[in-house]
């Protein structure tokens, strides 16, 4: 799978997943503020496991694609009468391994829910944290040449993944914490958006920073820059882009919360106002009764 298509497709998957979970998490918080808790996955009206089945399907496509490209290029090189896996093909197997981990997480999430395990929530989130953690590990020690501009994009991606791993583990113990799950789902959404942006900026010639170019190395396109000053400028631009995206994701997430609050929190707000007005009326009635009692006591004496 080409780098542009792979990053965009994977980014769309994670951004859709993060947005779907963020929407349902906020919605449940407004509909059931006193009993709301984070769920291991969120069902739809059409299918309970649509989210997980979609993830399984996408992972299957990615595994098939990466293995196809891994074996298709050329025969394995014989050295000392032994066959070895060339370095330029390891990245395909690393990508397939990442997809296999998420496939395992989604499959066991379905199995745990079907059998009604007592520890379904904790185990499902544990598997999700393992999948995200292995993703982070393989991105960090990627066999691909993540040097120069590409390395800066992927370094910042690791920060987002780290937040997702930490908040997923925290959600096991704090399932009723709105903020933990809010940050968790927002980071998954951010992860997907950043992946799409990486694919567009690195492998679209018109978006490559000035002074840099696409160079084909070991059958893969890599962004290279003319000189250290140009490279430093390109990395600084990446840092600025990440900062702008971080601000944008924060603004979007909080605005999303406010919009859903207007949609689903109206009845709750009216109910709360009604309760408060009744309490005020009751308190007024009590004060009035006390005054009547004091007046009656005065006349009786």
C-alpha positions in Angstrom: 0.0 0.0 0.0 1.4 3.4 -1.0 2.4 5.7 1.8 -0.1 8.4 0.9 -3.0 6.0 0.6 -2.0 4.0 3.7 -1.7 7.1 5.9 -5.0 8.6 4.7 -6.9 5.3 5.0 -5.6 4.5 8.5 -6.1 8.1 9.5 -9.8 8.0 8.4 -10.3 4.8 10.4 -8.9 6.3 13.6 -10.5 9.7 13.3 -13.9 8.1 12.6 -13.4 5.8 15.6 -12.4 8.6 17.9 -15.2 10.9 16.8 -17.8 8.1 17.1 -16.7 7.3 20.6 -16.4 10.9 21.6 -19.9 11.6 20.4 -21.4 8.7 22.3 -19.5 9.4 25.4 -20.7 13.0 25.6 -24.2 12.0 24.7 -24.4 9.5 27.5 -23.0 12.0 29.9 -25.8 14.4 29.2 -28.6 11.7 29.1 -27.4 9.9 32.3 -25.2 12.3 34.2 -25.4 10.3 37.5 -24.8 6.8 36.1 -22.8 7.5 33.0 -19.5 5.5 32.5 -17.2 4.8 29.7 -18.0 1.8 27.6 -15.5 -0.6 26.0 -17.3 0.0 22.7 -20.4 1.8 21.5 -23.2 -0.1 19.7 -25.4 1.3 17.0 -29.1 0.9 16.4 -28.3 -1.4 13.4 -25.7 -3.6 15.0 -24.2 -3.9 18.4 -20.7 -4.8 17.1 -20.6 -2.5 14.0 -17.7 -0.6 15.4 -15.7 -3.7 16.1 -16.6 -5.5 12.9 -15.5 -2.4 10.9 -12.2 -2.4 12.7 -11.7 -6.1 12.0 -12.5 -5.6 8.3 -10.1 -2.6 8.0 -7.3 -4.5 9.8 -7.9 -7.5 7.5 -7.5 -5.3 4.4 -4.4 -3.8 5.8 -2.8 -7.1 6.7 -3.5 -8.5 3.3 -2.2 -5.4 1.5 1.0 -5.2 3.5 1.8 -8.9 3.1 1.1 -8.6 -0.6 3.6 -5.8 -1.0 6.0 -7.5 1.3 6.2 -10.6 -0.8 5.6 -9.1 -4.2 8.6 -6.9 -4.9 11.3 -9.4 -5.4 12.4 -12.9 -4.3 14.1 -13.2 -1.0 17.9 -12.7 -1.3 19.9 -15.8 -0.7 23.0 -15.3 1.5 25.2 -18.3 2.4 22.5 -20.5 0.9 20.0 -19.1 3.4 17.1 -16.9 2.6 16.8 -13.6 4.6 14.2 -10.9 4.7 15.5 -7.7 3.1 15.5 -4.6 5.2 13.3 -2.6 2.8 10.6 -5.2 3.3 10.5 -5.4 7.1 8.3 -2.2 7.2 5.5 -4.1 5.5 5.6 -6.8 8.1 5.7 -4.2 10.9 2.6 -2.5 9.5 0.9 -5.9 9.2 1.8 -6.7 12.8 0.2 -3.4 14.0 -3.0 -4.3 12.2 -2.9 -7.8 13.6 -2.8 -6.5 17.1 -5.8 -4.3 16.6 -7.6 -7.2 14.9 -6.9 -9.3 18.0 -8.2 -6.6 20.3 -11.5 -6.2 18.3 -12.0 -9.9 17.9 -11.6 -10.5 21.7 -13.8 -7.5 22.5 -16.6 -9.3 20.6 -15.9 -12.6 22.3 -15.7 -11.2 25.8 -19.1 -9.4 25.3 -20.8 -12.5 23.8 -19.8 -14.7 26.8 -20.7 -12.0 29.3 -17.4 -12.0 31.1 -17.4 -10.4 34.6 -14.2 -8.6 33.7 -15.2 -7.7 30.2 -14.6 -3.9 30.6 -11.1 -4.2 32.1 -9.9 -6.9 29.8 -11.2 -5.1 26.7 -9.5 -1.9 27.6 -6.3 -3.8 28.6 -6.2 -5.3 25.0 -6.8 -1.9 23.5 -4.0 -0.5 25.5 -1.7 -3.3 24.4 -2.6 -2.7 20.8 -1.9 1.0 21.1 1.3 0.3 23.1 2.6 -2.1 20.4 1.7 0.5 17.8 3.8 3.1 19.7 6.7 0.6 20.1 6.9 -0.3 16.4 6.6 3.3 15.3 9.4 4.2 17.7 11.7 1.4 16.5 10.5 1.5 12.9 12.9 -0.2 10.4 11.9 2.5 7.8 14.2 5.5 7.4 12.2 7.9 9.5 14.9 10.6 9.3 14.6 14.3 8.5 11.1 15.7 8.1 9.3 12.4 8.3 11.0 11.6 11.6 9.6 14.8 13.1 6.0 14.0 12.0 6.3 10.5 13.5 7.9 11.7 16.7 4.9 14.0 17.3 2.6 11.1 16.4 4.2 9.1 19.2 3.2 11.8 21.7 -0.4 11.4 20.7 -0.2 7.6 20.9 1.4 7.9 24.4 -1.6 10.0 25.6 -3.9 7.3 24.2 -2.1 4.5 25.9 -2.0 6.3 29.3 -5.7 7.4 29.2 -6.8 3.9 28.1 -5.1 2.4 31.1 -6.4 5.1 33.4 -10.0 4.4 32.1 -9.8 0.9 33.5 -9.7 2.2 37.1 -11.7 5.4 36.4 -14.5 4.2 34.2 -16.8 6.9 35.5 -14.4 9.8 35.0 -15.7 11.9 32.2 -12.5 13.8 31.6 -10.3 10.7 31.3 -12.4 9.2 28.5 -12.9 12.6 26.9 -9.2 13.1 26.6 -8.8 9.4 25.5 -11.3 9.7 22.6 -10.1 13.1 21.6 -6.5 11.7 21.3 -7.7 8.9 19.1 -9.5 11.4 16.9 -6.3 13.6 16.9 -4.2 10.6 16.0 -6.4 9.9 12.9 -6.4 13.6 11.8 -2.6 13.8 12.2 -2.1 10.6 10.1 -4.1 12.1 7.3 -2.1 15.3 7.5 1.2 13.3 7.4 0.2 11.5 4.3 -0.9 14.7 2.5 2.1 16.8 3.5 4.9 14.2 2.9 3.8 12.5 -0.3 2.0 15.3 -2.1 4.8 17.2 -4.1 3.0 20.5 -3.8 2.9 20.4 0.0 6.6 19.5 0.6 8.5 22.4 2.3 10.6 24.6 0.1 14.1 23.3 -0.3 13.0 19.6 0.1 12.2 17.0 -2.5 10.9 13.4 -2.9 13.7 10.9 -3.5 13.2 7.2 -4.3 15.3 5.1 -2.0 15.0 1.3 -1.7 11.8 1.3 -3.7 10.2 3.9 -1.3 9.7 7.7 -1.6 11.5 9.6 1.1 11.5 13.4 1.7 15.1 14.8 1.7 16.2 18.4 2.1 19.1 20.5 0.7 21.3 21.3 3.7 20.9 21.4 7.5 19.4 24.9 7.5 16.6 23.8 5.1 16.0 20.6 7.2 15.8 22.6 10.4 13.3 25.0 8.9 11.2 22.2 7.7 11.1 20.6 11.1 10.2 23.9 12.7 7.3 24.1 10.3 6.2 20.7 11.4 6.3 21.7 15.1 4.1 24.8 14.3 1.7 22.6 12.3 1.4 20.2 15.3 0.8 23.1 17.7 -2.0 24.6 15.4 -3.6 21.1 15.1 -3.5 20.7 18.9 -5.3 24.0 19.4 -7.8 23.1 16.7 -8.5 19.7 18.2 -9.1 21.3 21.7 -11.4 23.9 20.2 -13.3 21.3 18.2 -13.6 18.8 21.1 -14.9 21.4 23.6 -17.2 23.0 20.9 -18.5 19.5 20.1 -19.3 19.0 23.8 -21.2 22.4 23.9 -23.2 21.6 20.8 -24.2 18.1 22.1 -25.1 19.8 25.4 -27.5 22.0 23.6 -29.0 19.0 21.8 -29.1 16.4 24.6 -28.7 18.5 27.7 -31.8 20.7 27.3 -34.2 18.4 29.0 -31.8 17.9 31.8 -31.3 21.6 32.2 -35.0 22.2 32.3 -35.5 19.4 34.8 -32.7 20.8 37.0 -34.2 24.3 36.9 -37.6 22.8 37.8 -36.2 21.0 40.8 -34.4 24.1 42.0 -37.6 26.2 41.7 -39.5 23.5 43.6 -36.9 23.5 46.3 -37.1 27.3 46.6 -40.9 27.1 46.8 -40.7 24.5 49.5 -38.2 26.6 51.4 -40.6 29.6 51.1 -43.4 27.4 52.4 -41.4 26.3 55.3 -40.4 29.8 56.2 -44.1 30.9 56.0 -45.2 28.1 58.2 -42.5 29.0 60.8 -43.6 32.6 60.8 -47.2 31.5 61.3 -46.1 29.2 64.1 -44.2 32.0 65.8 -47.1 34.4 65.5 -49.6 31.9 66.9 -47.2 31.1 69.8 -46.9 34.9 70.5 -50.7 35.3 70.8 -51.1 32.2 72.9 -48.7 33.6 75.5 
